[in-house]
């Protein structure tokens, strides 16, 4: 651990002790909001403080054991203890660095997931349905709730486009790396000669925007159309104009919702998706220079992305962003997405830790 990082940790430790003193004393100047803010900061720093104090204590132990290596009578015992102390130091070092990783404020939120058939016609639409089922199963395994916002069906049983909301703690943090182009290689049911075809879908993950952060959308910027909800082949789901299509004129974003029988509920859902979509687009612009966006770990949900390939003949799934290949496609489609998501998160954390180390080294 370099000097700059140690100085940073010592500063955080001093702040933690200052907060501890402030919260232990009765201070009439602290109003409820200030007290709440200080308590949150104290809680945030508590783990870093605990591990840093353990690390300092362990470093002192390493120094003491190193002095005993000159004593022939206890040299062997001292070497064993020193080995264990250094191992513990590595573990504490890693935990401290992980705690220093900046937290993405959107990781704890629910999110909208938008799946679109891109190239491949009917086969792409069928694959969009496969992806939706995969994400629903993954949500079920994590005890999250899934709510369908909008579906545009294909005559062959798939979806041209589907938007769903996945609700639960930590959903966005788990799914944010799913944005991008998803490519399928398999023999379509309509293929008579048994040839493998390649089709693509795009996936976009948009964190839920809280009411306090709602994008200001002027009514004059919206074009709102109503129509009758319908299923595949034009079959009417109901006979009232309850479905809503909202176009945001400044950005061109279009959102449809026909899941509810109430026009007002469909409009509210559509506006929430629109707000999330605009917010996601603005966040992308702000973070365009972020190293992880440049490396395409965070996909854009556009056709040009090639994030992942699902190869059915070989039961293979490949995530091209981290060069990960698994021969367990069947498991992944059944919702065991952590096989891919966890390595991507680890790669992301490793990149952040590397950049943090570089930053601290530059400060020396």
C-alpha contacts under 8 A as a table, 3 or more apart, distances in Angstrom:
res1	aa1	res2	aa2	distance
1	X	5	X	6.57
1	X	6	X	6.81
1	X	93	X	7.49
2	X	5	X	5.55
2	X	6	X	6.33
2	X	360	X	7.51
2	X	361	X	7.25
3	X	6	X	5.00
3	X	7	X	6.13
3	X	364	X	7.34
4	X	7	X	5.08
4	X	8	X	6.28
4	X	360	X	5.50
4	X	361	X	7.13
4	X	363	X	6.44
4	X	364	X	6.31
5	X	8	X	4.97
5	X	9	X	6.21
5	X	360	X	6.00
6	X	9	X	5.05
6	X	10	X	6.06
7	X	10	X	5.08
7	X	11	X	6.14
8	X	11	X	5.14
8	X	12	X	6.37
9	X	12	X	5.05
9	X	13	X	6.12
9	X	48	X	8.00
9	X	52	X	7.23
10	X	13	X	4.91
10	X	14	X	6.14
11	X	14	X	5.14
11	X	15	X	6.24
12	X	15	X	5.02
12	X	16	X	6.11
12	X	45	X	7.21
12	X	49	X	7.42
13	X	16	X	4.99
13	X	17	X	6.31
13	X	45	X	7.88
13	X	48	X	7.89
13	X	49	X	5.54
13	X	52	X	7.91
14	X	17	X	5.22
14	X	18	X	6.19
15	X	18	X	4.96
15	X	19	X	6.17
16	X	19	X	5.14
16	X	20	X	6.14
16	X	42	X	6.15
16	X	45	X	6.18
16	X	46	X	7.10
16	X	49	X	7.06
17	X	20	X	4.95
17	X	21	X	6.29
18	X	21	X	5.24
18	X	22	X	6.26
19	X	22	X	4.99
19	X	23	X	6.04
19	X	38	X	6.93
19	X	42	X	6.13
20	X	23	X	5.34
20	X	24	X	6.12
20	X	42	X	7.15
21	X	24	X	5.20
21	X	25	X	6.44
22	X	25	X	5.56
22	X	26	X	7.98
22	X	27	X	7.70
23	X	26	X	7.38
23	X	35	X	7.85
23	X	38	X	7.78
23	X	39	X	7.55
27	X	30	X	5.78
28	X	31	X	7.39
30	X	34	X	5.83
30	X	35	X	5.90
31	X	34	X	5.38
31	X	35	X	6.10
32	X	35	X	5.14
32	X	36	X	6.15
33	X	36	X	5.09
33	X	37	X	6.24
34	X	37	X	5.09
34	X	38	X	6.19
35	X	38	X	5.18
35	X	39	X	6.11
36	X	39	X	5.10
36	X	40	X	6.26
37	X	40	X	5.21
37	X	41	X	6.30
38	X	41	X	5.09
38	X	42	X	6.06
39	X	42	X	5.00
39	X	43	X	6.16
40	X	43	X	5.13
40	X	44	X	6.11
41	X	44	X	5.00
41	X	45	X	6.27
42	X	45	X	5.29
42	X	46	X	6.09
43	X	46	X	5.18
43	X	47	X	7.75
44	X	47	X	7.06
44	X	48	X	7.96
45	X	48	X	5.37
45	X	49	X	6.07
46	X	49	X	5.15
46	X	50	X	6.18
47	X	50	X	5.08
47	X	51	X	6.20
47	X	99	X	7.86
48	X	51	X	5.36
48	X	52	X	5.94
48	X	96	X	6.23
48	X	99	X	6.48
48	X	100	X	7.91
49	X	52	X	5.11
49	X	53	X	6.11
50	X	53	X	5.35
50	X	54	X	6.28
51	X	54	X	4.99
51	X	55	X	6.03
51	X	92	X	6.42
51	X	95	X	7.52
51	X	96	X	6.44
52	X	55	X	4.93
52	X	56	X	6.21
52	X	92	X	7.84
52	X	96	X	6.98
53	X	56	X	5.13
53	X	57	X	6.18
54	X	57	X	5.12
54	X	58	X	6.05
54	X	92	X	7.68
55	X	58	X	4.99
55	X	59	X	6.11
55	X	89	X	6.35
55	X	92	X	6.09
55	X	93	X	7.37
56	X	59	X	5.04
56	X	60	X	6.36
57	X	60	X	5.23
57	X	61	X	6.37
58	X	61	X	4.94
58	X	62	X	6.25
58	X	85	X	6.64
58	X	88	X	7.68
58	X	89	X	6.61
59	X	62	X	5.02
59	X	63	X	6.35
59	X	89	X	7.33
60	X	63	X	5.11
60	X	64	X	6.27
61	X	64	X	5.09
61	X	65	X	6.12
61	X	85	X	7.33
62	X	65	X	5.17
62	X	66	X	6.08
62	X	82	X	6.10
62	X	85	X	6.22
62	X	86	X	7.07
63	X	66	X	5.15
63	X	67	X	6.60
64	X	67	X	5.37
64	X	68	X	6.86
65	X	68	X	5.17
65	X	69	X	6.92
65	X	78	X	5.90
65	X	79	X	7.77
65	X	81	X	7.33
65	X	82	X	5.95
66	X	69	X	5.53
66	X	78	X	7.64
66	X	82	X	7.14
67	X	70	X	6.48
68	X	71	X	5.42
68	X	74	X	7.22
68	X	75	X	6.52
68	X	78	X	6.27
69	X	72	X	7.20
69	X	74	X	7.52
69	X	75	X	4.91
69	X	78	X	6.25
69	X	79	X	6.97
70	X	75	X	6.81
71	X	74	X	5.87
71	X	75	X	5.62
72	X	75	X	5.02
72	X	76	X	7.94
73	X	76	X	7.87
74	X	77	X	5.36
74	X	78	X	6.01
75	X	78	X	5.02
75	X	79	X	6.12
76	X	79	X	5.17
76	X	80	X	6.44
77	X	80	X	5.22
77	X	81	X	6.31
78	X	81	X	5.12
78	X	82	X	5.94
79	X	82	X	5.00
79	X	83	X	6.10
80	X	83	X	5.19
80	X	84	X	6.50
81	X	84	X	5.23
81	X	85	X	6.14
82	X	85	X	4.97
82	X	86	X	6.14
83	X	86	X	5.30
83	X	87	X	6.33
84	X	87	X	5.08
84	X	88	X	6.21
85	X	88	X	5.06
85	X	89	X	6.19
86	X	89	X	4.87
86	X	90	X	6.36
87	X	90	X	5.19
87	X	91	X	6.48
88	X	91	X	5.11
88	X	92	X	6.19
89	X	92	X	5.14
89	X	93	X	5.92
90	X	93	X	5.00
90	X	94	X	6.21
91	X	94	X	5.24
91	X	95	X	6.30
92	X	95	X	5.09
92	X	96	X	6.08
93	X	96	X	5.27
93	X	97	X	6.27
94	X	97	X	5.23
94	X	98	X	6.19
95	X	98	X	5.11
95	X	99	X	6.28
96	X	99	X	5.14
96	X	100	X	6.37
97	X	100	X	5.03
97	X	101	X	6.68
97	X	353	X	6.80
98	X	101	X	5.39
98	X	349	X	7.66
98	X	353	X	7.39
99	X	102	X	7.99
101	X	349	X	7.53
101	X	352	X	6.81
101	X	353	X	6.93
103	X	107	X	7.84
104	X	107	X	5.51
104	X	173	X	7.97
105	X	108	X	6.89
106	X	109	X	5.53
106	X	172	X	6.55
106	X	173	X	7.12
106	X	207	X	6.35
107	X	170	X	5.58
107	X	171	X	6.89
107	X	172	X	4.82
107	X	173	X	3.76
107	X	174	X	7.43
107	X	207	X	7.97
108	X	169	X	5.36
108	X	170	X	3.85
108	X	171	X	6.42
108	X	172	X	6.31
108	X	173	X	6.22
109	X	167	X	7.87
109	X	168	X	7.01
109	X	169	X	5.85
109	X	170	X	5.59
109	X	171	X	5.92
109	X	172	X	5.55
109	X	173	X	7.61
109	X	207	X	6.40
109	X	208	X	6.40
110	X	165	X	7.43
110	X	166	X	5.88
110	X	167	X	4.65
110	X	168	X	5.46
110	X	169	X	6.54
110	X	170	X	6.94
110	X	171	X	5.18
110	X	172	X	5.76
110	X	207	X	6.13
110	X	208	X	5.57
111	X	165	X	5.83
111	X	166	X	5.60
111	X	167	X	6.70
111	X	171	X	6.52
111	X	172	X	5.55
111	X	205	X	6.68
111	X	206	X	5.46
111	X	207	X	4.14
111	X	208	X	4.79
112	X	163	X	6.83
112	X	164	X	5.66
112	X	165	X	4.37
112	X	166	X	6.23
112	X	205	X	5.90
112	X	206	X	5.09
112	X	207	X	6.24
112	X	208	X	6.59
112	X	273	X	7.10
112	X	276	X	7.75
113	X	163	X	5.68
113	X	164	X	5.36
113	X	165	X	6.23
113	X	166	X	7.39
113	X	203	X	6.97
113	X	204	X	5.78
113	X	205	X	4.78
113	X	206	X	6.41
114	X	161	X	7.32
114	X	162	X	5.85
114	X	163	X	4.43
114	X	164	X	6.58
114	X	202	X	7.98
114	X	203	X	5.62
114	X	204	X	5.10
114	X	205	X	6.56
115	X	128	X	6.28
115	X	131	X	7.80
115	X	132	X	7.40
115	X	161	X	5.69
115	X	162	X	5.37
115	X	163	X	6.44
115	X	201	X	6.85
115	X	202	X	5.73
115	X	203	X	4.64
115	X	204	X	6.66
116	X	125	X	7.69
116	X	128	X	6.49
116	X	159	X	7.54
116	X	160	X	5.81
116	X	161	X	4.37
116	X	162	X	6.58
116	X	201	X	5.48
116	X	202	X	5.25
116	X	203	X	6.61
117	X	120	X	7.77
117	X	121	X	7.60
117	X	124	X	5.04
117	X	125	X	4.98
117	X	127	X	7.67
117	X	128	X	5.87
117	X	159	X	7.01
117	X	160	X	5.14
117	X	161	X	6.29
117	X	200	X	6.61
117	X	201	X	4.50
117	X	202	X	6.61
118	X	121	X	7.65
118	X	124	X	6.43
118	X	199	X	7.56
118	X	200	X	5.38
118	X	201	X	4.81
118	X	202	X	6.50
118	X	303	X	6.81
119	X	124	X	6.26
119	X	199	X	5.49
119	X	200	X	5.24
119	X	201	X	7.05
120	X	123	X	5.61
120	X	124	X	4.83
120	X	125	X	7.88
120	X	198	X	7.05
120	X	199	X	4.46
120	X	200	X	6.47
121	X	124	X	5.41
121	X	125	X	6.54
121	X	199	X	7.87
122	X	125	X	5.07
122	X	126	X	6.21
122	X	154	X	7.21
122	X	156	X	6.41
122	X	158	X	7.33
123	X	126	X	5.04
123	X	127	X	6.15
123	X	188	X	6.44
123	X	199	X	6.60
124	X	127	X	5.03
124	X	128	X	6.20
124	X	199	X	5.26
124	X	200	X	5.74
124	X	201	X	6.20
125	X	128	X	5.00
125	X	129	X	6.62
125	X	154	X	6.48
125	X	157	X	7.86
125	X	158	X	4.59
125	X	159	X	4.71
125	X	160	X	5.26
125	X	161	X	7.88
125	X	201	X	7.88
126	X	129	X	5.20
126	X	130	X	6.54
126	X	154	X	7.98
126	X	156	X	7.24
126	X	157	X	6.39
126	X	158	X	3.93
126	X	159	X	6.43
127	X	130	X	4.81
127	X	131	X	6.21
127	X	158	X	7.04
127	X	184	X	7.35
127	X	200	X	7.98
127	X	201	X	7.35
128	X	131	X	5.12
128	X	132	X	6.25
128	X	158	X	6.48
128	X	159	X	5.89
128	X	160	X	7.42
128	X	161	X	7.60
128	X	201	X	6.27
129	X	132	X	5.05
129	X	133	X	6.29
129	X	158	X	5.16
129	X	159	X	5.86
130	X	133	X	5.23
130	X	134	X	6.20
130	X	333	X	7.57
131	X	134	X	4.95
131	X	135	X	6.29
131	X	333	X	7.54
132	X	135	X	5.26
132	X	136	X	6.16
133	X	136	X	5.01
133	X	137	X	6.10
133	X	333	X	7.85
134	X	137	X	5.25
134	X	138	X	6.22
134	X	332	X	7.44
134	X	333	X	5.02
134	X	334	X	5.86
134	X	335	X	5.04
135	X	138	X	4.92
135	X	139	X	6.09
135	X	335	X	6.43
136	X	139	X	5.02
136	X	140	X	6.22
136	X	146	X	6.63
136	X	335	X	7.54
137	X	140	X	4.98
137	X	141	X	6.26
137	X	334	X	6.41
137	X	335	X	4.74
138	X	141	X	5.15
138	X	142	X	6.44
138	X	334	X	7.63
138	X	335	X	4.17
138	X	336	X	6.37
138	X	337	X	6.55
139	X	142	X	5.12
139	X	143	X	6.09
139	X	144	X	4.87
139	X	145	X	6.59
139	X	146	X	7.07
139	X	166	X	7.21
139	X	335	X	7.88
140	X	143	X	4.89
140	X	144	X	5.74
140	X	145	X	7.08
141	X	144	X	7.66
141	X	335	X	7.34
143	X	168	X	7.79
144	X	166	X	6.66
144	X	167	X	5.66
144	X	168	X	5.02
144	X	169	X	8.00
144	X	171	X	7.97
145	X	166	X	5.69
145	X	167	X	5.06
145	X	168	X	6.68
146	X	164	X	6.74
146	X	165	X	5.72
146	X	166	X	4.56
146	X	167	X	6.25
147	X	164	X	5.55
147	X	165	X	5.08
147	X	166	X	6.45
147	X	167	X	7.95
148	X	151	X	7.50
148	X	162	X	7.79
148	X	163	X	6.32
148	X	164	X	4.31
148	X	165	X	6.30
148	X	259	X	7.09
149	X	162	X	7.69
149	X	163	X	5.40
149	X	164	X	5.08
149	X	165	X	6.71
149	X	257	X	5.99
149	X	258	X	7.51
149	X	259	X	6.01
149	X	269	X	6.85
149	X	270	X	7.76
150	X	161	X	7.95
150	X	162	X	5.58
150	X	163	X	5.09
150	X	164	X	6.93
150	X	256	X	6.21
150	X	257	X	4.73
150	X	258	X	6.08
150	X	259	X	6.09
151	X	159	X	6.91
151	X	160	X	7.87
151	X	161	X	5.94
151	X	162	X	4.38
151	X	163	X	6.48
151	X	257	X	7.69
151	X	258	X	7.80
151	X	259	X	7.89
152	X	159	X	5.69
152	X	160	X	5.43
152	X	161	X	5.18
152	X	162	X	6.22
152	X	231	X	7.83
153	X	157	X	7.04
153	X	158	X	6.02
153	X	159	X	4.33
153	X	160	X	5.75
153	X	161	X	7.22
153	X	231	X	6.60
153	X	232	X	5.40
154	X	157	X	5.59
154	X	158	X	5.01
154	X	159	X	5.01
154	X	160	X	5.85
154	X	232	X	6.08
155	X	158	X	7.19
155	X	232	X	5.49
155	X	233	X	6.20
159	X	162	X	6.44
166	X	171	X	7.08
167	X	171	X	6.92
168	X	171	X	5.74
170	X	173	X	5.37
170	X	174	X	6.46
171	X	174	X	5.34
171	X	175	X	6.14
172	X	175	X	5.16
172	X	176	X	5.36
172	X	205	X	7.60
172	X	206	X	7.74
172	X	207	X	5.82
173	X	176	X	5.72
174	X	177	X	7.39
174	X	341	X	6.97
175	X	178	X	5.43
175	X	179	X	7.93
175	X	205	X	6.98
175	X	341	X	7.66
176	X	179	X	6.30
176	X	205	X	5.71
176	X	206	X	7.75
176	X	298	X	6.95
177	X	180	X	7.99
177	X	205	X	8.00
177	X	297	X	6.24
177	X	298	X	5.15
177	X	299	X	6.61
177	X	341	X	7.48
177	X	344	X	7.53
178	X	203	X	6.69
178	X	204	X	7.26
178	X	205	X	6.87
178	X	298	X	7.67
178	X	299	X	7.17
179	X	202	X	7.45
179	X	203	X	4.93
179	X	204	X	4.50
179	X	205	X	5.50
179	X	298	X	6.45
179	X	299	X	4.59
179	X	300	X	5.88
179	X	301	X	4.98
179	X	307	X	7.97
180	X	202	X	5.70
180	X	203	X	5.38
180	X	204	X	6.51
180	X	298	X	7.64
180	X	299	X	4.29
180	X	300	X	5.39
180	X	301	X	4.01
180	X	302	X	6.16
180	X	303	X	7.65
180	X	305	X	5.31
180	X	306	X	6.51
180	X	307	X	5.45
180	X	308	X	7.99
181	X	200	X	6.77
181	X	201	X	5.95
181	X	202	X	4.57
181	X	203	X	6.42
181	X	299	X	7.71
181	X	301	X	6.17
181	X	302	X	6.50
181	X	303	X	5.89
181	X	304	X	7.05
181	X	305	X	4.66
181	X	306	X	4.59
181	X	307	X	5.20
181	X	308	X	6.66
182	X	200	X	5.64
182	X	201	X	5.24
182	X	202	X	5.87
182	X	203	X	7.21
182	X	306	X	6.39
182	X	307	X	6.02
182	X	308	X	5.00
182	X	309	X	5.97
182	X	310	X	7.59
183	X	198	X	6.86
183	X	199	X	5.78
183	X	200	X	4.33
183	X	201	X	6.42
183	X	306	X	7.18
183	X	308	X	6.12
183	X	309	X	4.61
183	X	310	X	6.09
184	X	198	X	5.63
184	X	199	X	5.37
184	X	200	X	6.09
184	X	309	X	5.73
184	X	310	X	4.68
184	X	311	X	5.99
184	X	312	X	7.67
185	X	196	X	6.26
185	X	197	X	5.62
185	X	198	X	4.58
185	X	199	X	6.71
185	X	309	X	7.40
185	X	310	X	6.11
185	X	311	X	4.73
185	X	312	X	6.18
185	X	313	X	7.81
186	X	196	X	4.85
186	X	197	X	5.57
186	X	198	X	6.81
186	X	311	X	6.32
186	X	312	X	5.25
186	X	313	X	6.32
187	X	191	X	6.46
187	X	194	X	6.01
187	X	195	X	5.70
187	X	196	X	4.42
187	X	197	X	5.85
188	X	191	X	5.22
188	X	196	X	7.36
188	X	197	X	6.89
189	X	192	X	7.90
191	X	194	X	5.81
191	X	195	X	6.69
192	X	195	X	7.95
201	X	303	X	7.65
202	X	301	X	5.32
202	X	302	X	6.17
202	X	303	X	6.26
203	X	301	X	5.07
203	X	302	X	7.91
204	X	299	X	7.88
204	X	300	X	6.81
204	X	301	X	4.54
205	X	301	X	7.82
206	X	276	X	5.86
206	X	277	X	6.27
206	X	280	X	5.94
207	X	276	X	6.46
207	X	280	X	7.41
208	X	272	X	7.94
208	X	276	X	5.83
209	X	213	X	6.15
209	X	214	X	6.10
209	X	272	X	7.60
209	X	275	X	6.91
209	X	276	X	5.56
209	X	279	X	7.48
210	X	213	X	5.31
210	X	214	X	6.23
211	X	214	X	5.18
214	X	275	X	6.59
215	X	275	X	5.82
215	X	278	X	7.58
215	X	279	X	6.91
217	X	221	X	6.97
217	X	222	X	7.96
218	X	221	X	5.35
218	X	222	X	7.13
219	X	222	X	5.37
220	X	223	X	7.86
221	X	248	X	5.85
221	X	249	X	5.36
221	X	250	X	6.57
222	X	246	X	6.52
222	X	247	X	5.63
222	X	248	X	4.90
222	X	249	X	5.98
223	X	246	X	5.70
223	X	247	X	5.01
223	X	248	X	6.61
223	X	249	X	7.01
224	X	244	X	6.98
224	X	245	X	5.74
224	X	246	X	4.61
224	X	247	X	6.46
225	X	244	X	5.87
225	X	245	X	5.04
225	X	246	X	6.45
226	X	241	X	5.75
226	X	242	X	6.52
226	X	243	X	5.53
226	X	244	X	4.77
226	X	245	X	6.26
227	X	240	X	7.84
227	X	241	X	4.57
227	X	242	X	6.39
227	X	243	X	5.18
227	X	244	X	6.56
227	X	245	X	8.00
228	X	236	X	7.21
228	X	237	X	7.87
228	X	238	X	6.85
228	X	239	X	6.44
228	X	240	X	5.74
228	X	241	X	4.32
228	X	242	X	6.00
228	X	243	X	5.62
229	X	236	X	6.24
229	X	237	X	5.57
229	X	238	X	6.15
229	X	239	X	7.78
229	X	240	X	7.78
229	X	241	X	7.10
229	X	242	X	6.71
229	X	243	X	5.32
229	X	258	X	5.58
230	X	234	X	5.60
230	X	235	X	5.46
230	X	236	X	4.33
230	X	237	X	4.94
230	X	238	X	7.29
231	X	234	X	5.67
231	X	235	X	5.21
231	X	236	X	6.24
231	X	237	X	6.29
232	X	235	X	6.29
236	X	239	X	6.72
238	X	261	X	7.70
241	X	263	X	7.48
242	X	258	X	6.79
242	X	260	X	7.61
242	X	261	X	5.92
242	X	262	X	5.80
242	X	263	X	4.25
242	X	266	X	7.34
243	X	256	X	7.40
243	X	257	X	5.84
243	X	258	X	4.25
243	X	259	X	7.69
243	X	260	X	7.81
243	X	261	X	7.83
243	X	263	X	6.19
243	X	266	X	6.51
244	X	256	X	5.56
244	X	257	X	5.36
244	X	258	X	6.35
244	X	263	X	6.86
244	X	266	X	6.14
244	X	267	X	5.96
244	X	270	X	7.41
245	X	254	X	7.02
245	X	255	X	5.71
245	X	256	X	4.28
245	X	257	X	6.58
245	X	270	X	7.66
246	X	254	X	5.68
246	X	255	X	5.32
246	X	256	X	6.36
246	X	270	X	7.03
246	X	271	X	7.72
247	X	252	X	6.40
247	X	253	X	5.76
247	X	254	X	4.42
247	X	255	X	6.58
248	X	251	X	5.85
248	X	252	X	5.36
248	X	253	X	5.24
248	X	254	X	6.39
248	X	274	X	7.94
249	X	252	X	5.14
249	X	253	X	7.35
253	X	274	X	7.25
253	X	277	X	7.87
253	X	278	X	7.93
254	X	274	X	7.61
255	X	270	X	5.85
255	X	271	X	7.95
255	X	273	X	7.16
255	X	274	X	6.38
256	X	270	X	6.21
257	X	260	X	7.79
257	X	266	X	5.36
257	X	267	X	7.17
257	X	269	X	6.93
257	X	270	X	5.69
258	X	261	X	7.35
258	X	266	X	6.03
259	X	266	X	6.84
260	X	263	X	7.24
260	X	265	X	6.35
260	X	266	X	5.71
261	X	265	X	7.88
261	X	266	X	7.75
262	X	265	X	5.31
262	X	266	X	6.34
263	X	266	X	5.12
263	X	267	X	6.11
264	X	267	X	5.07
264	X	268	X	6.22
265	X	268	X	5.09
265	X	269	X	6.22
266	X	269	X	5.15
266	X	270	X	6.08
267	X	270	X	5.06
267	X	271	X	6.10
268	X	271	X	5.20
268	X	272	X	6.28
269	X	272	X	5.16
269	X	273	X	6.38
270	X	273	X	5.20
270	X	274	X	6.10
271	X	274	X	4.91
271	X	275	X	6.00
272	X	275	X	5.12
272	X	276	X	6.24
273	X	276	X	5.09
273	X	277	X	6.09
274	X	277	X	5.05
274	X	278	X	6.20
275	X	278	X	5.30
275	X	279	X	6.05
276	X	279	X	5.04
276	X	280	X	6.01
277	X	280	X	5.12
277	X	281	X	6.27
278	X	281	X	5.13
278	X	282	X	6.28
279	X	282	X	5.18
279	X	283	X	6.13
280	X	283	X	5.05
280	X	284	X	6.17
281	X	284	X	5.15
281	X	285	X	6.57
282	X	285	X	5.22
282	X	286	X	6.43
283	X	286	X	5.09
283	X	287	X	6.21
284	X	287	X	5.23
284	X	288	X	5.85
285	X	288	X	5.24
286	X	289	X	7.77
287	X	290	X	5.21
287	X	293	X	7.42
288	X	293	X	6.39
288	X	294	X	7.33
289	X	293	X	7.20
289	X	294	X	6.99
290	X	293	X	5.44
290	X	294	X	6.48
291	X	294	X	5.12
291	X	295	X	6.33
292	X	295	X	5.03
292	X	296	X	6.28
292	X	297	X	5.73
292	X	298	X	6.68
292	X	348	X	7.24
292	X	351	X	7.82
293	X	296	X	4.91
293	X	297	X	6.08
293	X	298	X	5.39
293	X	299	X	7.42
294	X	297	X	7.85
295	X	298	X	7.87
295	X	321	X	7.50
296	X	299	X	5.47
296	X	321	X	6.62
297	X	321	X	6.02
297	X	322	X	7.98
297	X	344	X	7.67
297	X	348	X	7.65
299	X	302	X	7.83
299	X	305	X	6.75
299	X	307	X	7.12
300	X	305	X	7.06
301	X	305	X	6.91
302	X	305	X	5.72
303	X	306	X	7.73
306	X	309	X	7.76
306	X	320	X	7.21
307	X	319	X	5.91
307	X	320	X	5.57
307	X	321	X	6.12
308	X	317	X	7.19
308	X	318	X	5.55
308	X	319	X	4.39
308	X	320	X	5.78
308	X	321	X	7.89
309	X	317	X	5.65
309	X	318	X	5.19
309	X	319	X	6.59
309	X	320	X	7.76
310	X	315	X	7.84
310	X	316	X	6.15
310	X	317	X	4.61
310	X	318	X	6.70
310	X	329	X	6.96
311	X	314	X	5.85
311	X	315	X	5.92
311	X	316	X	5.01
311	X	317	X	6.01
311	X	329	X	7.65
312	X	315	X	4.80
312	X	316	X	6.47
312	X	329	X	7.27
313	X	316	X	7.77
314	X	327	X	7.23
315	X	327	X	5.40
315	X	328	X	5.89
315	X	329	X	4.93
315	X	330	X	6.65
316	X	325	X	6.95
316	X	326	X	5.67
316	X	327	X	4.30
316	X	328	X	6.03
316	X	329	X	5.22
317	X	325	X	5.81
317	X	326	X	5.39
317	X	327	X	6.40
317	X	328	X	7.01
317	X	329	X	5.46
318	X	323	X	7.03
318	X	324	X	5.56
318	X	325	X	4.31
318	X	326	X	6.39
319	X	322	X	6.17
319	X	323	X	5.83
319	X	324	X	5.17
319	X	325	X	6.50
319	X	340	X	7.58
320	X	323	X	4.80
320	X	324	X	6.64
321	X	324	X	7.84
322	X	344	X	6.92
322	X	347	X	7.54
324	X	340	X	7.85
326	X	329	X	7.19
328	X	331	X	5.42
328	X	332	X	6.53
329	X	332	X	5.07
329	X	333	X	6.19
330	X	333	X	5.30
330	X	334	X	6.35
331	X	334	X	5.08
331	X	335	X	6.74
331	X	336	X	5.62
332	X	335	X	5.32
332	X	336	X	4.63
332	X	337	X	5.19
332	X	339	X	7.28
333	X	336	X	7.01
333	X	337	X	7.70
336	X	339	X	6.27
337	X	340	X	5.60
337	X	341	X	6.03
338	X	341	X	4.69
338	X	342	X	5.29
339	X	342	X	6.28
339	X	343	X	7.23
340	X	343	X	5.75
340	X	344	X	6.56
341	X	344	X	5.22
341	X	345	X	6.24
342	X	345	X	5.09
342	X	346	X	6.15
343	X	346	X	4.99
343	X	347	X	6.09
344	X	347	X	5.00
344	X	348	X	6.14
345	X	348	X	4.98
345	X	349	X	6.20
346	X	349	X	5.09
346	X	350	X	6.07
347	X	350	X	5.06
347	X	351	X	6.22
348	X	351	X	5.18
348	X	352	X	6.31
349	X	352	X	5.02
349	X	353	X	6.08
350	X	353	X	5.10
350	X	354	X	6.06
351	X	354	X	5.03
351	X	355	X	6.20
352	X	355	X	5.10
352	X	356	X	6.09
353	X	356	X	4.95
353	X	357	X	6.13
354	X	357	X	5.16
354	X	358	X	6.23
355	X	358	X	4.99
355	X	359	X	6.07
356	X	359	X	5.00
356	X	360	X	6.20
357	X	360	X	5.16
357	X	361	X	6.02
358	X	361	X	5.02
358	X	362	X	6.13
359	X	362	X	5.16
359	X	363	X	6.56
360	X	363	X	5.14
360	X	364	X	6.92
361	X	364	X	5.44
